[in-house]
Amino acid sequence: MAAVSKVFVARLAGLVVLGPDGESIGRVRDVVITIRIGRQRPRVLGLVVELLTRRRIFIPMLRVTAIEPGSVTLTGNVSLRRFTQKPGEVLALAQVLDSRVRVDDPEHDDLAGMEVLVADLGIELTRTRDWVVSRVAVRKPRGRLARRTAMQIVDWQHVQGLTQSQLALPGQGVSQLLEQFEGMRPADVANAIRELPDKRRHEVAVALDDERLADVLQELPSDDQTDLLTHLEVERAADVLEAMDPDDAADLLGELPDAEAESLLQLMDPEDSEPVRRLLEHSPDTAGGLMTPEPVILTPATTVAEALARVRNPDLTPALASLVFVVRPPISTPTGRYLGCVHLQQLLREPPATLVGGVLDTDLTRLDPDESLTAVTRYFARYNLVCGPVVDDEEHLLGAVTVDDVLDHLLPEDWREQEVADE
């Protein structure tokens, strides 16, 4: 396909980036521009490219040899240094789209005196081989129940309001950003959010629904978690904590001042706050502080078929799905008397009508809630497990520790911020 010399930046989002040898090195995640004084057309400095390792790097436009409908091709060597936004640089997709501007184009009288939303930026290659922003796609704001309005294309010089100071104002929409995040895993969304300026990061957090934001928060470093949570309205923050896994919610609340954490716990539904409170009673580097209070728990009268149906739940991590725990009622933690566990492989070998009470592993060593992180680590190494039961002195199952919980505490605190390629 022929390379293009004009393109809208939203079309670039997600395009495959090919190196000089034709091999894929990543995908386009944003376009870096610099807004100049007056009505001079902004220069396009380069692309933010996410490598296969999830690191985001900067590719100067001088290294772009072709932009095609399905890919961007590069030439020469590129720096693999992580992208850091510099003063004066603006991210087209993350910072400009959904901003409010005014139009003074005589060809668009219907837009005169009205605030409109930036829907896209058109860039083009000049005779001097520079890329510049030449056009702006705008649309009228729509009412809550109205359909999205049609886009209109305006030359850059007829648009007012796209300045550094205007872009710093609060209240900007995030619909274009949320569209980019659709279908992405929470860990990838978290990685993308960390690259945003603080203002846009907070606006995205407000716009995400509770479940999605909870999933994303669980993938962020603790400093970013507390920053986003404390910028939410307190009632909304409590709702998001309710949507998080209890162990992750406890870890996050443990980073807050006691009074602030208690205030949020009181706003949470008691059914959601109670397991979090129990986790907070334990030191974070013990089995009781590491565990999740919601493993797969069954009674001895449960059939193998029912047990397999439970572990097929897509919301379970592979580690939690590797063991089911069998107890006397009640089956919510802290449970009745702990009887033993059944390994997933054992379930797969038994007839569907078999009762799990008849195939128990009663010999597997239990973890005491006060066991240290070192002891828990040795436990997993000794028994070649990825999940283990936490049982108190009265034979109540309190929860389960998984190997990913242990890794979270063994790795450096900033491990989420370190690139895979650097390890």
N, C-alpha and C positions, 0 to 999 in steps of 0.2 A: 504494500500500500504506500501511496505517496505521503511524504511528510507534510505537515501543515505548518503555516506561518501565522495563523490566527486560531485561538482556542479560548474557551472559557475555563477558568481555573477549576470549577466544580467537576468538569469532565476529566481533569487530571487525577482527582482523588482515587486512589486505589490502583492506578495503572501500574503494570509491571515495568520495572526498570532493568534494562539489559546492559551488561557491560560490553566492552569492545569485542569480546569473544562471542557475544550473542547469548551468554548465560545470564539467567535471572539473578539479580543481587538483592532485590527487595521490591518495595512498592512506594509510590508517591503518597505522602501523607499531608503535605501542605506546600504552599508557594510563598517564598519570602520576598517582600517588596519593600521599597523605601519611599515614603511620601515626601514630596519635595515642596518647597515654599511656593505660594501662589497656586496657579492652576497648571503648573507643569505636570506632564504625565509622569506618574510614578515609574521608577525603574524596577524591573524584575531582577532580583539578585541571584536567585537560585531556587532549588527545590529541597524540601525536607524529605528524606528517603528513609523508610524503616527497613533495615536489613533483616535477613532471615533470623538473626539472633535477637531481634526486637530492639536493637540499638538504633537510634535515629541520628543520621548524619546530614551534613549540608553538602549539596552538589551545586557548584556555581553554574549558571546558565551557559558559560563558555564551554563547559564540558558536555553540554547537551547537543548532540548532532542531529537528532531527529525526534519529533513528537508525532506519533502516529495514533490512529484511533484506539489501538489496543496496547500500546507500549511507548516507553521513552528510551531512547538509545544514547549511551554515553561514549565518550572517547577519552583516551589518556588515563592517567592515574588519578584517583580521588582519595582524599583524606578520610580515614575511618574514625577520626576524632568525633566524639559525641557532639551533636548540635546544641549550641547554647545561643539563645537569642540575644543580640547585641542592641544597645541603645540606638534608636532610630529605625530599627527593623520592625516590620509588621508582618504577621502571619495572615495571609489572605483569607484562608478558610476559617481559621480559628478566631480571628479578631475583626475582620471586616464584614463578612456575611452576616446578615440579620441586623446590621447597624441602621440607624435612622438618618436620612439625608433629605435635602430639598433639591428640587430640580428647577432650573431657570431656562429650559430649552423652549424656544418659541414653537417648535414643532410638536410639543407635548403640553398644550394649554391645559389639558385636564389635570395635570400634575402641579400646576402653578399654586404656590402658597401652601402646599400640602406636604406633610412628612410622609416619606415613603421608605420602604425597606430595601436594602441592598440584597439582591438574590444571587448575584454572580458578578464576576469581574472578567472582562474580555482582555486578553493580552495578545500582542502581535509582535512580530519580528520586523525591526526597522532596517533601512538600507545600511546602517552602520553596524549591523549584526547585534544590536542591543534589543532586548525584549522590554516592552513597556506596557503599562495598563492604558488601553485606549478607549474602552467602553465600559459602561456599568449597566447591568441588568437590574431593574428595580420593579417593585410591585407595590400596590396600595395595601395597607394593612387591612385585614379582614376581620369581621365581627366573629364572635365566639361560635356562631352556628353557620356562618357564611362559608361558601366555597373559597378555595385559594384563588386570588385574583390573577389575571394574566400578567406576564412579564412584559416590560417595555424596555427597549435598548436606548441608552442615552450616551452621547459622547462625554468623556471624562470632564472636559472644561465646563460642562453645564451642570455639574454636580457640586453641591455645597455641603460641607459637614464631615468630609472624610479627612480629618486631621488627627494628629496624635492626641490632642487634648479632648476632642470629641469622642474618640474611641475609648478613652479612659473613663467616660461617664458610666454610671451603673444603669441597669435596667435593659441591657441589650438582649435580644432574643437568642436562642440557641438551637432552633429547629434544624438548621443545616448541620451543626455538629452532631446532634442526636441521630440524624440520618446516617452519618458516617459510622456511628457506633453500632448501628443495627447489625445483628449477626455476629458481632465480635465477642470473644470470650471476656469475662470480667477482668481477667489479668491483663488482657490487651487494652481494654478500655482504661484500666487503672494506669497503665504505662502511658497512654495518650494523654490522660488528664494531667499527669505529672509534668508534661511538657508545656502545658498551657500557662499563660500569665495568671497571677492570683485572681484577678477580677473575673476572668472567663471560667476559671476552675470553680469558683464559688457559684457562678450563674448556672453552670452545668449541674452541679450538685443539687441546686434548688429545683431544677427542671426534671431530673431523673425521678422515676417513681420509687417508692420505698424499697421494694424488693431488689430492683436493679442497683440502687445506690448502696444497699446493704452488701450485695455481692461484690461490688467494686471496692467498697471500703475495706473489706476483708483481704484485698490484694494489695493494699497500699502500706507503705512504712508507717509506723506509729505516729510520727510527727505530722504527716499528711492526714492521717485519720482524724486526729484531734483538731487540726486546723479546719477541716471541712465540717466536722460535727459541731464545733463551737460557732460556726458561721450560720448554722441553721437556726430557725426559731425553735425554742426549747421543746414545744409540743411535737414538732416535726422530728427533732433529734430523738425523742423518746420512741416515736413510731419506727424510725430506722433501726434503733437498737433492738426493738421487738422482732424485726425482720432478720436480724443477724443470727448466726449460730451462737448459742449461749456462751461457749468458750471464747469466741472472738469478741462478743459484746463485753465479757468480763475483762478481757485483756485491754480493750479500749477504755472502759471505765476506770481501770486501774491506773491509767495514765493521767486521769483528771484529778483535781483537788477533791478531797473527801466530800466536802459540802456540795460541790457541783455534781459529783457522781450520785450522791444520795438523792438529790433533787430529781435527777433523771430517772432513777429507779422508782421513785414514788409516782412518777407520771406514767410509767409503764404498766401494762396490764399485769396484775399479780401472777397470773399463770406464766407469763414470760419472764417476769423479774425474779421469781423465786429460784429457778435453777441458776440464774446469774449470781444471786446473792450467795448461794451455797458455794459456787466456785470462788467467789471473792474471799471466802473464809480461809482458803488455802493459799499458801505461798505460791507465786506463779511458777517457781522452778521446782515444784514437787508434782507427783503423779496427780494429786487432787487438783492442782492448779492447771495442769496440762490437759486434763481429760475433757471429753465432751459428755454431757449428761444424757445424750440422746442416741445411744447405739441401738442396734436391733435387739429387742428384748422379747422373748416368747415364753409361754408356759410349756410345761412338759407334754401337755395334751395337743400341741400344735403338730400338724402333719408336715412331712418334708416338703410336700407340694406348696403348702402355705408359707413355709420358711423361704423357699426359693422365690416365691412371688414377692416376699418382702425385700429380699436382697436385690431384686431386679429394679428397685426404685432408682430412677436416674439421678435423683438428688443425693443419693449416698455416694461418698467417695469410695474408690476401690478398696481402701484400707478398712473402712467401716463395714463394707459388704463382705469382708473375708471371714468374719466370725459372727455367729449369732449367740446370744447369751440366754440361758434358760434359768428361770427363777420361779419361786412360788409367788402368787399374787400378793400385793399389787405389782404391776409390771412397770410403773413409772418410777424413776429414781427419786429417792432411795427405795429400792424394791423390797419385796419379801425375800426369803432365804435364797441365796445364790446356790444353784445346783451344779452348774458347769456350762460348758460351751460346746458348740458344734462348728467345725471348720467347713468352709464352703465346699472344699473338695469332697468331704465326707457326705454332705448333702447331695452332691451330684452322683454319688455311688449308690445311694439308697433308693428303694422303691418309693414312689410318691406318697403312698398311704402310710408309710412308716411314721411313728410318732418320734419327735426329736428327743423326748425323754428317754428313749431306748438306745440312743446312739451318742450319748454324752461323752465328752472328754472331761473327766473329773480330776485328772492329774495335772492339768496345766496350772502352773504357779500363778497366784493372784498378786496384784500389786497393791500395796498398802497406800492409802492416800498421802501419807507423809514421806513416801519414798523419794529420794533426791533425784534430780535430773540425771546424775551419773549412774545411779542404780537403775533407773528406767532404761537408759541407753544400753547398759549391759544386759538387761532383761531381753531386749529385742535382739541383741546380737547372740545371746546364749540360745534362745529358742527359735531363732530364724522366723520371727513373727513381724507382722506389720500392724497388729492391733492386740491389746491386752486388757483384761478386766481390772477395774479398781474396786476392791471390796473392803468394807470396814471390819472392825473386830466383832461386830454382831452379825456377820454374814450377809449384810445388805450390799447389793451391787449399787455403786454410786455413779458409775460411768465407765468409759473406756478411753484409753490413751492410744493414739495412732502414731505411726512413725513420722507422719508429716508434722504433727504437733511437736515432736521431739526435734526434728530438723529446724523448725522455726526458732527454737531456743538455742540450738547448738551453733547455728550460723551467726555471723556478725550481725549486729542490729540493723546495719544498713544494707543487708544482702539484697533486698529488693531493688536497691538503687544501683547495684553493681551490674555491669553487663555480663552476659553469659560468656562472651568472648574473652573477658578479662580474668575469669576464674582460673 
